[in-house]
Amino acid sequence: MHGPTGAADSTRRGPPSQPLPGYAPLPGYAPGYAVLPNFPAPVPRSAAMMRGGSRRSMLAGLCTFQAFLLMYLYFFSSSTSCDKGKMIPKEGSQYVYDAENRAYQYDRNMPLIFIGGVPRSGTTLARVMLDAHPSIRCGEETRVIPRILAMQVQWRRSTKEKSRLEEAGVTDEVLDDAISSFVLEVIAKHGEAAPYLCNKDPFTHKSTVYLSSLFPNAKFILMLRDGRAAVHSMITRKVTITGFDLTSYRNSLTKWNQAIENMYSQCVQVGPTKCLPVQYEQLVLHPKEWMDRILTFLEIPWDEAVLHHQDFIGKPGGASLSKIERSTDQVVKPVNLDALTSWVGHIPDDVVRDMPYIAPMLQRLGYDPRQNPPDYGKPDAVVLENTKKLKGQEYQYNPDVVPAQVAIPGHPGDVNPPLGDVGEGKGQMEAPGVGDNAQGQPQGQGEKRMDHVPVPPA
């Protein structure tokens, strides 16, 4: 990463490199402060000339000193309104550079994009589709952002810890500045530069309200998925998440309900101009309609590339994939129907019977907890065509096109991040793109569509 440079750096004004004529620097004072030296007595032509010359020299020196002092006070003291004893943060723009050395400024006021949701809810599909847009870069999960946010939550929940931090001078303001700087640096520098920067770490949406306060112009895309499908995917793919018992559908659905209720309530709290709920099923059934809605919400011009994400995987300016994310093998395919109803018939009968009570958020999000299989709606013709073409074809993921990933020491498989919520089974916990060990989707009857997601009131 190159740092911004300019001609102004070489011509920037500063304190004189040498003391003013006739003055010596005063030790311990800032440049510009000086004291009169003891001049050696010159050989006078006459006593009058000597006295007159000394007085004129002293007056000139005093005038120069006063002028310099006034300039110092004006340009330095009055221009920085800070409390005595506080450090003054370095001002100036920060930049990232793309492959053609074009500079993009980034700061806390930029329109960041956060994609999140419960794992296995379509976050990877959403981010690779956005990654195909020439002006957007999301990239792989950072893994560290949800952890630092989880630590922040614990610090504020613990009265004792909060008191200890404040006693040490680590106030909320200090923490907020530090966390926002950390998050911004990770997002800006963990991938290629682009006009719009995006982050996809599913559990960041447990901190939507907090992130919205740190980044006032950020927007949030909350991916929703039928909880029965999400939990079935976690269990069959062994995607471990702290607190989820992958041997129990009942336990995992209860935990799913708690997690999505938290995220959805925060989405409602920040409002419809800041957070857009997107159902995974509707994104799969109607990709063009929903990508248009998403880009309109983000105020980013439409680009047809978002409908052909599979063509941009591993290419410069396209979507980079991680070897350790669980959905990598799925999103190399075009959008298809394989994953929508692969869960049907796998959930125990007693859990199916109690579903409205185990996971009441299903009903709130527009899913019918008693429908098995559910009718999500009719797919677009192009999605049907993609699904037919994939039958009998094998899309192989080629890891050679993906940069090598470094495993986190001490977390060789089942990863439960400290103070966090997400972990990994045999790979990165993630949300699906397409093809969840699917059995194919039977065509639903009627025209019912669940494309109306409850939108937060204005």
LUMKOL-191237 format. One line per field, with one value per residue (C-alpha): residue number from 1; residue in three letters; x, y, z. Coordinates in pm, 1 decimal. Example, Ala and Ser with C-alpha at 12.3 -4.5 7.8 and 13.67 -1.06 7.14 Angstrom:
BEGIN
num: [1  2]
residu: [ALA  SER]
xx: [1230.0  1367.0]
yy: [-450.0  -106.0]
zz: [780.0  714.0]
END
This chain:
BEGIN
num: [1  2  3  4  5  6  7  8  9  10  11  12  13  14  15  16  17  18  19  20  21  22  23  24  25  26  27  28  29  30  31  32  33  34  35  36  37  38  39  40  41  42  43  44  45  46  47  48  49  50  51  52  53  54  55  56  57  58  59  60  61  62  63  64  65  66  67  68  69  70  71  72  73  74  75  76  77  78  79  80  81  82  83  84  85  86  87  88  89  90  91  92  93  94  95  96  97  98  99  100  101  102  103  104  105  106  107  108  109  110  111  112  113  114  115  116  117  118  119  120  121  122  123  124  125  126  127  128  129  130  131  132  133  134  135  136  137  138  139  140  141  142  143  144  145  146  147  148  149  150  151  152  153  154  155  156  157  158  159  160  161  162  163  164  165  166  167  168  169  170  171  172  173  174  175  176  177  178  179  180  181  182  183  184  185  186  187  188  189  190  191  192  193  194  195  196  197  198  199  200  201  202  203  204  205  206  207  208  209  210  211  212  213  214  215  216  217  218  219  220  221  222  223  224  225  226  227  228  229  230  231  232  233  234  235  236  237  238  239  240  241  242  243  244  245  246  247  248  249  250  251  252  253  254  255  256  257  258  259  260  261  262  263  264  265  266  267  268  269  270  271  272  273  274  275  276  277  278  279  280  281  282  283  284  285  286  287  288  289  290  291  292  293  294  295  296  297  298  299  300  301  302  303  304  305  306  307  308  309  310  311  312  313  314  315  316  317  318  319  320  321  322  323  324  325  326  327  328  329  330  331  332  333  334  335  336  337  338  339  340  341  342  343  344  345  346  347  348  349  350  351  352  353  354  355  356  357  358  359  360  361  362  363  364  365  366  367  368  369  370  371  372  373  374  375  376  377  378  379  380  381  382  383  384  385  386  387  388  389  390  391  392  393  394  395  396  397  398  399  400  401  402  403  404  405  406  407  408  409  410  411  412  413  414  415  416  417  418  419  420  421  422  423  424  425  426  427  428  429  430  431  432  433  434  435  436  437  438  439  440  441  442  443  444  445  446  447  448  449  450  451  452  453  454  455  456  457  458]
residu: [MET  HIS  GLY  PRO  THR  GLY  ALA  ALA  ASP  SER  THR  ARG  ARG  GLY  PRO  PRO  SER  GLN  PRO  LEU  PRO  GLY  TYR  ALA  PRO  LEU  PRO  GLY  TYR  ALA  PRO  GLY  TYR  ALA  VAL  LEU  PRO  ASN  PHE  PRO  ALA  PRO  VAL  PRO  ARG  SER  ALA  ALA  MET  MET  ARG  GLY  GLY  SER  ARG  ARG  SER  MET  LEU  ALA  GLY  LEU  CYS  THR  PHE  GLN  ALA  PHE  LEU  LEU  MET  TYR  LEU  TYR  PHE  PHE  SER  SER  SER  THR  SER  CYS  ASP  LYS  GLY  LYS  MET  ILE  PRO  LYS  GLU  GLY  SER  GLN  TYR  VAL  TYR  ASP  ALA  GLU  ASN  ARG  ALA  TYR  GLN  TYR  ASP  ARG  ASN  MET  PRO  LEU  ILE  PHE  ILE  GLY  GLY  VAL  PRO  ARG  SER  GLY  THR  THR  LEU  ALA  ARG  VAL  MET  LEU  ASP  ALA  HIS  PRO  SER  ILE  ARG  CYS  GLY  GLU  GLU  THR  ARG  VAL  ILE  PRO  ARG  ILE  LEU  ALA  MET  GLN  VAL  GLN  TRP  ARG  ARG  SER  THR  LYS  GLU  LYS  SER  ARG  LEU  GLU  GLU  ALA  GLY  VAL  THR  ASP  GLU  VAL  LEU  ASP  ASP  ALA  ILE  SER  SER  PHE  VAL  LEU  GLU  VAL  ILE  ALA  LYS  HIS  GLY  GLU  ALA  ALA  PRO  TYR  LEU  CYS  ASN  LYS  ASP  PRO  PHE  THR  HIS  LYS  SER  THR  VAL  TYR  LEU  SER  SER  LEU  PHE  PRO  ASN  ALA  LYS  PHE  ILE  LEU  MET  LEU  ARG  ASP  GLY  ARG  ALA  ALA  VAL  HIS  SER  MET  ILE  THR  ARG  LYS  VAL  THR  ILE  THR  GLY  PHE  ASP  LEU  THR  SER  TYR  ARG  ASN  SER  LEU  THR  LYS  TRP  ASN  GLN  ALA  ILE  GLU  ASN  MET  TYR  SER  GLN  CYS  VAL  GLN  VAL  GLY  PRO  THR  LYS  CYS  LEU  PRO  VAL  GLN  TYR  GLU  GLN  LEU  VAL  LEU  HIS  PRO  LYS  GLU  TRP  MET  ASP  ARG  ILE  LEU  THR  PHE  LEU  GLU  ILE  PRO  TRP  ASP  GLU  ALA  VAL  LEU  HIS  HIS  GLN  ASP  PHE  ILE  GLY  LYS  PRO  GLY  GLY  ALA  SER  LEU  SER  LYS  ILE  GLU  ARG  SER  THR  ASP  GLN  VAL  VAL  LYS  PRO  VAL  ASN  LEU  ASP  ALA  LEU  THR  SER  TRP  VAL  GLY  HIS  ILE  PRO  ASP  ASP  VAL  VAL  ARG  ASP  MET  PRO  TYR  ILE  ALA  PRO  MET  LEU  GLN  ARG  LEU  GLY  TYR  ASP  PRO  ARG  GLN  ASN  PRO  PRO  ASP  TYR  GLY  LYS  PRO  ASP  ALA  VAL  VAL  LEU  GLU  ASN  THR  LYS  LYS  LEU  LYS  GLY  GLN  GLU  TYR  GLN  TYR  ASN  PRO  ASP  VAL  VAL  PRO  ALA  GLN  VAL  ALA  ILE  PRO  GLY  HIS  PRO  GLY  ASP  VAL  ASN  PRO  PRO  LEU  GLY  ASP  VAL  GLY  GLU  GLY  LYS  GLY  GLN  MET  GLU  ALA  PRO  GLY  VAL  GLY  ASP  ASN  ALA  GLN  GLY  GLN  PRO  GLN  GLY  GLN  GLY  GLU  LYS  ARG  MET  ASP  HIS  VAL  PRO  VAL  PRO  PRO  ALA]
xx: [0.0  139.9  94.6  -32.3  239.6  238.9  446.4  306.5  511.2  838.8  731.4  555.6  646.6  796.8  1008.6  1343.5  1624.1  1865.4  1810.0  1706.1  2005.0  2141.8  1947.1  2022.5  1755.5  1634.0  1673.0  1345.3  1124.7  958.1  1135.9  1092.3  1161.5  1504.0  1700.7  1943.2  2301.9  2599.1  2747.1  3122.1  3203.2  3296.1  3578.1  3387.3  3465.9  3319.2  3125.7  2816.0  2821.0  2859.8  2569.8  2344.4  2421.5  2354.7  2021.0  1908.3  2009.1  1821.9  1507.5  1515.3  1560.6  1275.6  1044.3  1134.0  1080.0  739.0  631.0  735.4  562.5  238.1  257.1  316.7  20.9  -205.1  -120.9  -74.6  -252.2  -572.8  -609.0  -630.9  -914.2  -816.4  -797.4  -460.1  -280.0  -467.0  -295.2  -396.9  -491.9  -318.8  -554.6  -555.9  -708.4  -634.2  -622.1  -615.2  -489.5  -612.4  -407.0  -390.5  -267.5  -593.4  -646.0  -968.3  -1019.6  -1167.0  -1291.3  -1568.8  -1815.5  -1788.5  -2090.0  -1969.9  -2181.3  -2229.5  -2377.1  -2480.6  -2727.4  -2734.8  -2475.7  -2603.8  -2850.6  -2715.6  -2453.4  -2190.5  -2420.0  -2514.3  -2155.5  -2020.8  -2303.7  -2210.1  -1840.9  -1911.5  -2008.5  -1707.2  -1747.1  -1788.1  -1541.1  -1653.6  -1400.0  -1374.9  -1482.7  -1235.5  -1302.6  -1165.2  -1436.3  -1713.3  -1467.2  -1369.7  -1739.8  -1818.7  -1546.1  -1695.9  -2035.6  -1885.1  -1694.4  -2011.6  -2230.9  -1994.5  -2035.2  -1711.3  -1511.1  -1662.1  -1567.2  -1211.9  -1173.8  -1304.3  -1072.8  -785.3  -903.1  -1040.1  -1376.3  -1652.5  -1521.8  -1172.6  -1306.9  -1535.6  -1252.5  -1022.1  -1279.8  -1395.6  -1035.6  -965.2  -1277.4  -1217.6  -854.1  -942.6  -1221.5  -1016.0  -698.1  -789.1  -875.8  -855.6  -938.9  -1277.1  -1513.7  -1750.9  -1618.6  -1824.6  -1784.9  -1939.7  -1902.6  -2240.8  -2252.8  -2159.1  -2533.9  -2562.8  -2400.7  -2596.7  -2699.5  -2345.7  -2186.2  -2442.0  -2326.7  -1960.7  -2022.1  -2314.4  -2340.5  -2309.7  -2589.0  -2676.6  -2810.3  -2966.7  -2992.6  -3289.5  -3352.0  -3609.4  -3466.0  -3541.5  -3320.5  -3045.5  -3030.5  -3040.6  -2746.4  -2550.1  -2608.6  -2538.8  -2232.0  -2108.4  -2074.7  -2017.1  -2141.2  -2097.9  -2414.1  -2564.9  -2595.0  -2555.7  -2697.6  -3033.6  -3267.9  -3476.2  -3181.4  -3038.5  -3373.8  -3416.9  -3073.7  -3149.5  -3467.7  -3277.9  -3003.7  -3230.0  -3463.2  -3165.0  -3045.6  -3390.1  -3484.5  -3164.9  -3242.8  -3583.4  -3424.2  -3185.1  -3468.3  -3546.5  -3306.8  -3017.6  -3104.5  -3261.6  -3389.6  -3345.5  -3489.3  -3244.0  -3526.1  -3644.6  -3291.5  -3258.7  -3603.0  -3582.7  -3216.0  -3259.3  -3547.8  -3374.4  -3030.6  -3198.8  -3365.3  -3035.1  -2839.4  -3118.1  -3109.1  -2730.1  -2763.2  -2519.6  -2584.7  -2705.1  -2455.6  -2552.1  -2241.5  -2415.0  -2633.0  -2329.3  -2113.2  -1978.4  -1798.7  -1599.9  -1476.6  -1100.5  -1057.0  -910.1  -1184.2  -1419.4  -1501.3  -1217.6  -1297.9  -1149.4  -1045.8  -1178.5  -1527.5  -1794.7  -1995.8  -1704.4  -1796.3  -2153.0  -2115.2  -1899.9  -2230.2  -2490.4  -2796.1  -3014.2  -3289.6  -3105.5  -3078.6  -3428.0  -3607.1  -3326.6  -3423.7  -3773.5  -3813.8  -3504.1  -3644.6  -3782.1  -4160.9  -4184.2  -3982.6  -4202.2  -4510.8  -4375.0  -4220.3  -4448.4  -4342.0  -3975.3  -3914.3  -4184.4  -3960.7  -4047.8  -4400.0  -4280.6  -4044.4  -4315.8  -4250.0  -4526.2  -4395.8  -4654.0  -4582.5  -4372.6  -4259.1  -4317.2  -4421.1  -4163.6  -4298.4  -4228.0  -3871.5  -3766.3  -3711.7  -3335.9  -3312.0  -3504.8  -3271.9  -2965.0  -3099.8  -3165.4  -2818.3  -2657.2  -2819.5  -2549.3  -2281.7  -2015.3  -1890.7  -1547.5  -1393.0  -1033.5  -833.9  -547.0  -736.2  -777.2  -501.6  -369.3  -528.7  -340.7  -511.6  -542.7  -295.2  -466.1  -784.9  -715.3  -1069.6  -1350.2  -1306.1  -1498.2  -1357.9  -1295.3  -1573.7  -1748.3  -2035.0  -1908.8  -1694.3  -1606.4  -1654.0  -1433.2  -1423.9  -1540.1  -1888.1  -2078.8  -2410.9  -2508.3  -2504.2  -2665.8  -2665.8  -2691.9  -2664.2  -2992.4  -3259.6  -3409.9  -3716.1  -4062.9  -4257.7  -4501.5  -4868.0  -5027.5  -4879.5  -4794.9  -4471.8  -4295.7  -4122.3  -4274.5  -4034.7  -4154.0  -3985.2  -3911.8  -4160.5  -4044.3]
yy: [0.0  327.9  634.1  957.7  1196.2  1535.1  1831.9  2015.4  1792.5  1925.6  2288.9  2267.3  2550.3  2481.9  2644.4  2789.0  2534.1  2797.6  3047.5  3395.1  3622.7  3743.5  3489.0  3152.2  2881.3  2847.6  2484.2  2315.8  2551.1  2500.4  2626.5  2999.4  3081.6  3242.2  3456.6  3733.7  3609.2  3776.9  3950.9  3997.1  4364.6  4495.2  4735.3  5067.7  5361.3  5570.5  5519.3  5683.1  5457.5  5153.0  5250.2  5338.9  5017.4  4799.3  4966.9  4938.3  4572.4  4501.5  4680.3  4501.2  4168.3  4232.3  4336.0  4024.3  3804.0  3959.1  3920.9  3557.5  3490.3  3643.4  3433.0  3119.9  3189.2  3267.5  2971.8  2705.6  2794.0  2943.1  2680.3  2387.1  2401.2  2112.1  2067.7  2112.5  1781.8  1600.6  1466.3  1620.9  1350.9  1371.1  1511.7  1420.5  1180.4  809.8  631.0  286.9  226.3  -10.8  -205.8  100.3  316.7  509.4  648.1  601.9  796.6  618.2  746.6  695.2  896.3  684.0  472.1  134.3  -174.7  -444.6  -783.5  -1011.4  -1261.1  -1597.4  -1832.1  -2038.5  -1766.0  -1649.0  -1396.0  -1546.3  -1545.6  -1183.1  -1070.0  -1250.0  -1102.2  -756.3  -835.8  -885.1  -517.1  -320.1  -49.9  -274.3  -484.2  -709.5  -989.5  -1281.7  -1282.9  -1094.4  -1312.8  -1043.3  -776.8  -977.9  -1070.8  -714.9  -621.2  -911.2  -790.6  -442.1  -587.0  -774.5  -469.6  -260.6  -530.0  -585.4  -304.9  -404.7  -412.5  -84.9  78.4  -53.6  77.9  422.2  432.5  370.9  652.5  412.6  582.1  493.8  767.2  618.0  269.1  391.2  574.4  274.3  20.4  232.5  283.3  -89.5  -192.4  67.9  -31.9  -401.2  -337.1  -95.0  -298.6  -667.5  -662.6  -465.1  -95.7  10.4  309.9  116.9  -103.1  -383.8  -622.0  -966.1  -1115.7  -1269.9  -1190.6  -823.6  -761.5  -834.8  -489.4  -303.6  -17.3  26.9  12.3  263.5  504.7  456.4  486.9  726.9  670.1  291.2  67.9  -284.1  -580.8  -837.6  -1177.5  -1384.7  -1751.6  -2006.2  -2112.6  -2477.7  -2466.2  -2268.7  -2508.9  -2816.5  -2673.6  -2607.7  -2963.8  -3146.3  -2937.8  -2947.2  -2570.6  -2520.1  -2202.9  -2121.9  -2213.6  -2429.8  -2803.3  -2961.4  -3290.2  -3125.6  -2958.1  -2827.0  -2659.0  -2517.8  -2376.4  -2212.5  -2052.3  -1948.2  -1778.6  -1583.8  -1475.1  -1360.0  -1181.2  -981.6  -892.0  -813.2  -589.6  -388.9  -361.9  -219.9  14.9  181.8  218.5  132.2  387.6  216.6  -153.9  -370.3  -721.4  -961.2  -1312.7  -1562.0  -1752.2  -1443.9  -1353.1  -1702.8  -1705.7  -1350.7  -1244.8  -952.8  -797.5  -826.9  -716.8  -410.8  -344.5  -390.2  -157.0  101.7  84.1  128.4  413.9  242.4  230.1  -95.9  -326.7  -648.9  -821.3  -884.5  -1146.1  -1341.5  -1362.5  -1706.2  -1549.6  -1312.8  -1548.7  -1536.3  -1261.9  -914.5  -681.9  -977.4  -1202.6  -1360.5  -1676.0  -1836.8  -2201.0  -2222.4  -2073.4  -2340.7  -2187.6  -2152.3  -2473.3  -2349.4  -1994.7  -2099.8  -2204.6  -1975.1  -1906.1  -2219.0  -2384.6  -2680.5  -2555.6  -2421.4  -2731.9  -2979.0  -2973.6  -3115.6  -3459.9  -3434.8  -3256.9  -3482.4  -3506.2  -3364.2  -3058.5  -3011.7  -3028.2  -2767.1  -2542.4  -2236.5  -2233.5  -2322.9  -2061.8  -1790.2  -1565.0  -1782.8  -1643.3  -1289.3  -1301.5  -1428.7  -1804.0  -2055.5  -2282.8  -2550.9  -2581.9  -2886.4  -2830.2  -2455.4  -2261.3  -1986.4  -1883.2  -1940.7  -1886.2  -1670.4  -1855.0  -1797.4  -1962.3  -2265.6  -2284.9  -2263.8  -2546.1  -2769.3  -2707.1  -2799.6  -3142.6  -3385.2  -3115.9  -3081.7  -2736.5  -2789.2  -2527.3  -2457.5  -2344.8  -2234.7  -1915.8  -1824.2  -1667.3  -1895.4  -1849.3  -1882.6  -2082.7  -1918.6  -2081.4  -2285.1  -2325.6  -2620.7  -2725.7  -2663.1  -2292.8  -2112.1  -1759.9  -1609.9  -1376.3  -1434.0  -1632.5  -1806.2  -2105.1  -2348.2  -2713.6  -2838.5  -2490.6  -2137.4  -2093.7  -1930.6  -1883.8  -2064.0  -1966.7  -2252.1  -2631.9  -2745.4  -3122.8  -3054.0  -3286.5  -3027.6  -2818.0  -2937.2  -2673.2  -2503.3  -2457.9  -2119.6  -1776.9  -1718.5  -1527.7  -1426.9  -1131.6  -894.8  -883.8  -677.3  -340.7  -120.6  166.0  510.5]
zz: [0.0  -100.5  113.0  -37.9  -134.3  -296.3  -388.3  -92.7  139.3  6.3  39.0  373.4  599.7  942.1  1212.1  1100.4  1089.4  1225.1  1508.1  1410.3  1351.1  1679.0  1887.7  2041.4  2099.4  2455.1  2571.7  2663.8  2455.8  2121.6  1808.9  1777.1  2139.9  2193.7  2435.8  2380.0  2381.9  2539.8  2237.6  2239.1  2258.8  1913.7  1859.5  1864.6  1641.5  1916.0  2237.2  2085.6  1784.6  2009.4  2234.6  1939.7  1753.1  2055.8  2126.9  1767.4  1761.3  2083.6  1963.7  1630.9  1805.6  2047.5  1764.7  1567.7  1871.4  1944.6  1583.8  1577.2  1909.2  1782.7  1467.5  1674.1  1899.8  1604.9  1383.7  1648.6  1970.4  1828.5  1555.9  1796.0  2042.3  2268.6  2640.4  2801.1  2831.0  2550.4  2243.3  1913.9  1658.6  1326.1  1069.2  702.2  454.7  433.5  101.6  -51.8  -404.0  -672.9  -927.0  -1152.6  -864.5  -839.5  -491.2  -294.0  24.4  324.7  658.3  912.9  705.1  392.5  283.9  410.7  341.9  606.8  508.2  793.1  930.9  1104.1  947.1  652.2  553.5  218.1  323.2  93.0  -208.7  -144.2  -108.8  -419.2  -626.2  -498.8  -548.5  -918.4  -939.3  -1068.5  -801.9  -495.7  -300.4  -16.3  3.0  239.0  601.6  816.6  1124.8  1356.1  1326.9  1500.0  1773.5  1859.0  1855.5  2090.7  2327.0  2321.8  2417.3  2710.7  2831.9  2840.1  2993.1  3285.1  3538.9  3707.6  3384.0  3264.5  3595.8  3570.2  3217.7  3309.1  3610.4  3368.9  3142.0  2879.6  2834.8  2589.3  2361.2  2363.2  2291.4  2014.0  1841.0  1872.0  1753.9  1460.5  1349.0  1379.7  1187.3  916.9  864.8  835.8  585.6  377.9  358.9  358.4  -11.1  -332.6  -331.0  -469.4  -459.5  -228.8  50.4  197.3  490.8  521.7  868.8  956.9  1327.5  1287.9  1264.7  1634.7  1661.2  1392.4  1621.5  1752.9  1406.5  1282.9  1553.4  1456.4  1081.5  1028.8  652.0  660.2  530.0  638.1  442.6  675.9  508.3  623.6  556.8  665.4  1001.5  931.4  623.2  797.9  1093.1  868.5  674.9  996.6  1116.7  790.4  712.2  1072.3  1093.4  1463.7  1627.3  1993.4  2183.7  1906.7  1981.2  1638.2  1765.2  1836.9  1588.2  1877.6  2048.7  1726.3  1614.3  1954.8  1922.9  1564.1  1685.8  1952.5  1712.4  1429.8  1673.7  1801.2  1451.5  1312.8  1607.1  1555.1  1184.0  1275.3  1527.3  1280.8  1028.8  665.3  519.1  698.6  702.1  430.9  516.9  222.1  215.5  72.4  -96.7  -284.5  -389.7  -538.4  -702.6  -840.0  -853.4  -1091.9  -899.3  -564.7  -679.3  -827.8  -490.8  -308.7  -537.9  -524.7  -145.1  -152.6  -405.3  -641.9  -1019.3  -1169.3  -1337.8  -1515.3  -1379.0  -1045.6  -1219.1  -1340.2  -1029.1  -1124.4  -1421.5  -1198.6  -929.0  -884.7  -1142.2  -1082.3  -965.9  -917.3  -623.6  -429.6  -234.3  72.9  93.5  448.4  401.1  384.0  100.4  -139.3  -323.0  -368.8  -495.3  -790.1  -948.4  -1101.8  -886.5  -874.9  -670.7  -520.4  -161.6  -101.3  30.4  99.0  468.2  415.9  574.8  794.6  1100.3  1379.1  1399.8  1752.1  1645.9  1337.2  1560.5  1802.9  1537.4  1595.5  1962.0  1913.3  1643.3  1648.9  1437.4  1137.2  1135.6  1202.7  903.4  669.7  675.4  748.6  1027.5  945.0  571.5  478.9  209.2  200.1  -106.5  -149.3  -490.2  -859.0  -981.7  -1273.2  -1600.1  -1591.9  -1248.9  -1372.8  -1671.2  -1446.6  -1230.8  -1532.4  -1672.4  -1342.9  -1341.1  -1443.2  -1436.4  -1172.2  -1084.5  -936.9  -717.4  -818.3  -511.9  -736.1  -818.8  -453.0  -242.5  28.1  367.9  694.3  966.3  1305.5  1548.0  1815.2  1611.3  1380.6  1304.7  1543.9  1602.5  1871.2  1874.4  2216.0  2327.0  1995.1  1855.2  1548.4  1487.2  1218.2  1158.3  881.9  739.7  789.6  931.7  656.2  489.3  171.6  -185.4  -372.4  -367.4  -1.7  -67.9  -233.6  -354.5  -587.3  -528.3  -625.2  -801.9  -570.2  -649.5  -691.6  -714.0  -350.5  -304.1  13.9  -139.5  112.5  404.8  699.7  659.9  959.5  987.4  879.9]
END
